[in-house]
Amino acid sequence: MTRKVDKLYLGSGLGNENRFFNFMDHAQLLTDKEFWYGFSEAYTSADAFPPKGELLDWLRENLDFRGYKHFIMTANERWYLKKLPKKIIAYRGMSV
């Protein structure tokens, strides 16, 4: 699975500035599992993204119907998430 997807964001001629754009252009060719893996990798390794409105439109068109959303996390991240307590108390600090 990963080799096919890796070419979309790490392929020849791709740098940090066009990595996510290339993924966007080819995302429709991917299975749901491939899409979430690739989305996570391309998003976290890219330095440039489309303008906010264009990105939001693309996200609406591509995220809602995809299954296997948990594949946006690595197996290790999913394992760690399962180990967390169901309820977490967060305190907000403030200095005067």
GUVO-656442 format. One record per residue (C-alpha): chain; residue in three letters; x, y, z. Coordinates in Angstrom, 1 decimal, m for minus. Layout:
+----+-----+--------+--------+--------+
! ch !  aa !      X !      Y !      Z !
+----+-----+--------+--------+--------+
!  A ! ALA !      X !      Y !      Z !
...
+----+-----+--------+--------+--------+
This chain:
+----+-----+--------+--------+--------+
! ch !  aa !      X !      Y !      Z !
+----+-----+--------+--------+--------+
!  A ! MET !    0.0 !    0.0 !    0.0 !
!  A ! THR !    2.6 !    2.5 !    1.0 !
!  A ! ARG !    4.8 !    2.3 !   m2.1 !
!  A ! LYS !    2.0 !    3.5 !   m4.4 !
!  A ! VAL !    1.0 !    6.3 !   m2.1 !
!  A ! ASP !    4.6 !    7.4 !   m1.3 !
!  A ! LYS !    5.1 !    8.1 !   m5.0 !
!  A ! LEU !    2.4 !   10.7 !   m4.8 !
!  A ! TYR !    4.1 !   12.8 !   m2.2 !
!  A ! LEU !    7.8 !   11.7 !   m2.3 !
!  A ! GLY !    8.1 !   11.0 !   m6.0 !
!  A ! SER !   10.6 !   12.3 !   m8.5 !
!  A ! GLY !   10.6 !   16.1 !   m8.8 !
!  A ! LEU !    8.4 !   16.6 !   m5.7 !
!  A ! GLY !    9.6 !   18.9 !   m2.9 !
!  A ! ASN !    8.0 !   20.2 !    0.2 !
!  A ! GLU !    6.5 !   23.1 !   m1.8 !
!  A ! ASN !    4.4 !   20.9 !   m4.2 !
!  A ! ARG !    4.0 !   17.6 !   m2.2 !
!  A ! PHE !    0.5 !   18.2 !   m1.0 !
!  A ! PHE !   m0.7 !   19.6 !   m4.3 !
!  A ! ASN !    0.4 !   16.4 !   m6.1 !
!  A ! PHE !   m1.4 !   14.3 !   m3.5 !
!  A ! MET !   m4.6 !   16.4 !   m4.0 !
!  A ! ASP !   m4.4 !   15.8 !   m7.8 !
!  A ! HIS !   m4.2 !   12.1 !   m7.5 !
!  A ! ALA !   m6.2 !   11.3 !   m4.3 !
!  A ! GLN !   m9.2 !   10.0 !   m6.3 !
!  A ! LEU !   m7.0 !    7.0 !   m7.5 !
!  A ! LEU !   m6.5 !    5.7 !   m4.0 !
!  A ! THR !   m8.5 !    3.3 !   m1.8 !
!  A ! ASP !   m9.8 !    4.7 !    1.4 !
!  A ! LYS !   m6.9 !    3.2 !    3.5 !
!  A ! GLU !   m4.3 !    4.5 !    1.0 !
!  A ! PHE !   m6.0 !    7.9 !    1.0 !
!  A ! TRP !   m5.8 !    8.4 !    4.8 !
!  A ! TYR !   m2.2 !    7.2 !    5.0 !
!  A ! GLY !   m1.2 !    9.5 !    2.1 !
!  A ! PHE !   m3.2 !   12.4 !    3.5 !
!  A ! SER !   m1.4 !   12.2 !    6.8 !
!  A ! GLU !    2.0 !   11.8 !    5.3 !
!  A ! ALA !    1.6 !   14.6 !    2.7 !
!  A ! TYR !    0.0 !   17.0 !    5.1 !
!  A ! THR !    2.7 !   16.6 !    7.8 !
!  A ! SER !    5.6 !   16.7 !    5.4 !
!  A ! ALA !    4.5 !   19.6 !    3.1 !
!  A ! ASP !    5.4 !   23.2 !    3.4 !
!  A ! ALA !    2.9 !   24.7 !    1.0 !
!  A ! PHE !   m0.9 !   24.4 !    0.8 !
!  A ! PRO !   m3.5 !   25.8 !   m1.5 !
!  A ! PRO !   m5.4 !   29.0 !   m0.5 !
!  A ! LYS !   m7.8 !   28.4 !    2.5 !
!  A ! GLY !  m11.0 !   28.4 !    0.4 !
!  A ! GLU !   m9.7 !   26.0 !   m2.1 !
!  A ! LEU !   m8.3 !   23.6 !    0.5 !
!  A ! LEU !  m11.6 !   23.6 !    2.4 !
!  A ! ASP !  m13.5 !   22.8 !   m0.7 !
!  A ! TRP !  m11.2 !   20.0 !   m1.5 !
!  A ! LEU !  m11.4 !   18.6 !    2.0 !
!  A ! ARG !  m15.3 !   18.7 !    1.9 !
!  A ! GLU !  m15.2 !   16.8 !   m1.4 !
!  A ! ASN !  m12.7 !   14.2 !   m0.3 !
!  A ! LEU !  m13.1 !   13.5 !    3.4 !
!  A ! ASP !  m16.7 !   12.8 !    4.1 !
!  A ! PHE !  m17.3 !    9.7 !    2.0 !
!  A ! ARG !  m14.0 !    8.0 !    2.9 !
!  A ! GLY !  m14.0 !    5.0 !    5.3 !
!  A ! TYR !  m11.2 !    3.9 !    7.5 !
!  A ! LYS !  m10.7 !    7.4 !    8.9 !
!  A ! HIS !   m8.6 !    5.9 !   11.8 !
!  A ! PHE !   m5.9 !    5.2 !    9.2 !
!  A ! ILE !   m4.9 !    8.8 !    9.4 !
!  A ! MET !   m3.0 !    7.7 !   12.5 !
!  A ! THR !   m0.2 !    5.2 !   12.5 !
!  A ! ALA !   m0.7 !    1.9 !   14.3 !
!  A ! ASN !    1.4 !    3.2 !   17.2 !
!  A ! GLU !   m0.7 !    6.3 !   17.5 !
!  A ! ARG !   m3.9 !    4.2 !   17.5 !
!  A ! TRP !   m2.4 !    1.9 !   20.2 !
!  A ! TYR !   m1.5 !    4.9 !   22.3 !
!  A ! LEU !   m5.0 !    6.5 !   21.9 !
!  A ! LYS !   m6.6 !    3.3 !   23.1 !
!  A ! LYS !   m4.5 !    3.4 !   26.2 !
!  A ! LEU !   m5.6 !    6.9 !   27.2 !
!  A ! PRO !   m8.3 !    7.2 !   29.8 !
!  A ! LYS !  m11.8 !    7.9 !   28.6 !
!  A ! LYS !  m12.0 !   11.2 !   30.4 !
!  A ! ILE !   m9.1 !   13.7 !   30.5 !
!  A ! ILE !   m9.1 !   16.8 !   32.7 !
!  A ! ALA !   m7.3 !   19.7 !   31.1 !
!  A ! TYR !   m6.5 !   22.8 !   33.1 !
!  A ! ARG !   m6.0 !   26.2 !   31.5 !
!  A ! GLY !   m3.4 !   28.4 !   32.9 !
!  A ! MET !   m3.2 !   32.2 !   32.9 !
!  A ! SER !   m0.6 !   34.7 !   34.0 !
!  A ! VAL !   m1.3 !   38.2 !   35.1 !
+----+-----+--------+--------+--------+
